[in-house]
Amino acid sequence: MRKLLVVEDQGISRQARVQMLEEQSFEVMTAATAEAGIQTARQYSPDLILCSLDLSGGDNTHLLHLITNKSDLVALPIIVLTNRSDRDYGRQCATLGADDCLVTPFSDGDLLEAIAARLRKQDALTQRYNTLMRHTAERLNRLSHYDSLTDLPNHHLLRQRLMQAVQRAALGKQHVALLSISLDRLRQINNTLGYPAGDTLLRAAARRLQGILPRSSALARLTGNQFAIILPAPPDAAAVQLIAEDIIDCLSRSFSLPEQEVFVTTSIGIALFPENTQDISTLLRQADAALDWAKQQKSNYCQFYRSDMPVVSGDELQLETWLRYALKRQEFQVYYQPKQTLMTGRIEGAEALIRWRHPDHGYISPARFVPLAEETGLIVPIGEWVLRTVCEQAARWQQQGLPPVQVSVNLSSVQLNQPHLCKTLDRILKDIGLPAHHLQLEVTETALMQDVESALVLLHQFKDLGVQVALDDFGTGYASLGYLRQLPIDTLKIDTCFVRGVTEDWKNQIILRRIIALAHDLDLAVVAEGVEQVEEMELLKTYGCDAIQGYWVGLPMTAAELIQHL
């Protein structure tokens, strides 16, 4: 039964109209004022409103004005019944949202015909709207499960199908292979020929893969250049290897693009259920870890996951979240590992080392969080905090009248690539009032060799500030003697690997003697790391090493503990 709302003051006219409409099988509600009509419409949601306020001394436009400002009612069809025949009034009502206007005198038949026409139109609009919404929902559902470029399943649908494949395999005691595939030269094609050419190549690659894969397999596109394949119930790893080789062969053939013929290389990482894991999320990460290893081989390589391959875990994601709050919550501390000058036997320097104490999980190893900080860029604000903290501490030691201590701070390659590092350092030194020569910056060979020219400019800027520079982990990186001649450094730090067991290793003894002699010839000081035994200390002293650090000198300690050593 269709519902009508008649808005008209009480009277014989309204009563007769309501009776006539009810005889036509309409459910009729009434309201005497515009405000009451709004309230009734919201409460009962009629299919149509008959506004007859003009016929009982009221004003139809008042209701129309009210509905115009009510977003939940503007779609309701309204027929205005009025005794005003001027066209301007009709246009005004239409402008305010009236769908039809009947001017007295009109018959019951005229009114019923107007109501029927308006309801038919409303039903058609509703049907079109529902159809549009259904098509929109279907399109949104497809977009949420399929890649718009290749029309392949995306990562959401891949995960669902992988879960189904794993569940069937578990019931039948079978295997599932997950292949993660990368087209390695897509970036060069995008940069050279443009993204439309890259899109054409991706669609062609998708068609080739669909053409060679078994029917039972599932193919998906995950990211820009990465696909994934689910192989349910392979007989063994050798069968998976053969399919992977077919994929590499298929994709290694030339692709004809509009402007030229191109080739791509393919890397494939493979993880197996249940051999590698029985967890869906872990299986996906293991396939990606194997893919990362395969990419390092640079050319058409397939790699099965091994337990020694690093896999990003949920724990690492949690660690990153903690790390992002650690600086704000003041969870970091700086420890100092003393350096002993061999000529005087005194502690005249220290290396600053960051430590993290989580309020709930205790101390977290730098080996865990420092690489993550570098990967996420958090090492930049953390490194600036370390620099400021160390300089403030060194200044306090000076003010306390303690012997002068040169404190060294490690800089990562990420920090070295920051354009304002030197300005930041200069500002910190000036803010604190610390003489620059009391600070030493340690950089590794590996970090310097990433961009030698820029590194040379930066090191010269450090020297202009008066800051000392040490080359850390010497002998383990990629620096040549030619670069050593160019680098504006003050100190060489010999890596632990050359010191450990040196008293029993004549080859290391030769290396140490030559490094120390070379450094002194270049007017550089030498610090040996990792000294743990008195015999190592004495041997280094005979070689003319300037200073040592390691557990024999002292463990990393708080600033208060270092005072006792000073």
MOKA-V892608 format. One line per field, one symbol per residue. phi: phi as a letter, one per 20 degrees, with the letter a starting at -180 (. if undefined). A space follows every 10 residues. Layout:
# MOKA-V892608
phi = ???
This chain:
# MOKA-V892608
phi = .fdcdddaff rfffffffff fffemeeddc becfffffff fffdlfeadd ddfgfcnecg fffffffged ffdfeffcde dbdedfffff fffffeofeb bddfeceffg ffffffffff ffffffffff ffffffffff ffffccffed megefffgff ffffffffff felddcdddd ccefdfffff fedofgffff ffffffffff fdeffffcdb decgdddbcd delffaffff ffffffffff eeffdeegea ecccdcdcdc cddegeaddf ffffffffff fgffffembl cccefcfeef dfdfffffff ffffdfffel eecddcefdd fffdmeecab dececcdffd dmfdfgfeef gffffenfff ffffffgfff fffffffffe mfgfceddcf deffffeffd gfffffffff femegffedc ddceggffff bfffffffff fgfffnefcc eelfnddcfe fffgfefedd cddefgfeef mffdcfffff ffffffffff femdecceem fccfffgfff ffenffbcbq fffrfgbfff ffgfff
